[in-house]
Amino acid sequence: MKLLTLNCHAWQETNQLDKIKSLAETIKDNDYDVIALQEVSQSIMEKTVIGNMKKDNYLVILLKELKELGVEDYNYFWDFAHIGFDVYEEGLAILTKCKIEKKHAFSITQSTDPESWKTRKIVGITIEYKNKPISFYSCHLGWWGDEDEPYDKQVDTLYSYVQENEKFFLMGDFNNDASVKEEGYDYLLSKGFYDTYHLAVEKDIGTTVEGKITGWDENKEDLRIDYIFTNSTILVKKSNVIFNGENQPVISDHFGLEVDLAL
């Protein structure tokens, strides 16, 4: 099974349409089983075209690009989390080649007000794979040290929801660097989550952010803040960063992360 996660930084990128095309081409070439996307935005004022998705929804455009490449076998789920940059409805998405048995969407912050950019929601799906249910969640958490929306409370809420599932994967932007001890990353591990990066037989350096980006305005370091966690020790054949300029062109302020699993 091949997984991909990417914070898209939707509609904040130069040459955005070209970058969506690049993502679509890579999806076609690599044939991922499950894809988790964060910061999947659409204009507040745009016309609704599919469910709660509007004409310029990043996912809607991506699906059109995939269709033009002959890829039409992805099922998907998108939901709206909060207003971003005053003019966008920012959400999260999951795509899969498998049939979606169940959809999940739940808040992990104390605030559920979409007008607050600190409001955080998780979007997920459950599929049946080799006759067993597996759940996948697209995650975009806040920052350690936030007094308004404490990070540990976000993780606690996430954990309380997913722990009942037999097997699950948490994919996305967790906004905490793995090299910083006794903060968000270690708190995630304390919940019994396994980082597929550490389970991988083959892996690269793992950096998913370089220097200053939105939300990390003072950063000058290389960070590993995008992850794929799971709740059991499994064989991860490979974990590598993508869309970093070396492995595919850069298409966002985050690099993507892909893993190849043996389930």
Sequence and secondary structure as in RCSB ss.txt:
>XXXX:A:sequence
MKLLTLNCHAWQETNQLDKIKSLAETIKDNDYDVIALQEVSQSIMEKTVIGNMKKDNYLVILLKELKELGVEDYN
YFWDFAHIGFDVYEEGLAILTKCKIEKKHAFSITQSTDPESWKTRKIVGITIEYKNKPISFYSCHLGWWGDEDEP
YDKQVDTLYSYVQENEKFFLMGDFNNDASVKEEGYDYLLSKGFYDTYHLAVEKDIGTTVEGKITGWDENKEDLRI
DYIFTNSTILVKKSNVIFNGENQPVISDHFGLEVDLAL
>XXXX:A:secstr
 EEEEEE  TT STTHHHHHHHHHHHHHHHT SEEEEEEEEEETTS EEETTEETT HHHHHHHHHHHTT    E
EEEEEEEEETTTEEEEEEEEESS EEEEEEEE SS   TTSTT  EEEEEEEEETTEEEEEEEEE   TT SSS 
HHHHHHHHHHHHTTSSSEEEEEE    TTSTTSHHHHHHHTT EEHHHHEEEE     EES BTTBTT  SEE  
EEEEESS  EEEEEEEESSSSSS   SSS EEEEEEE 
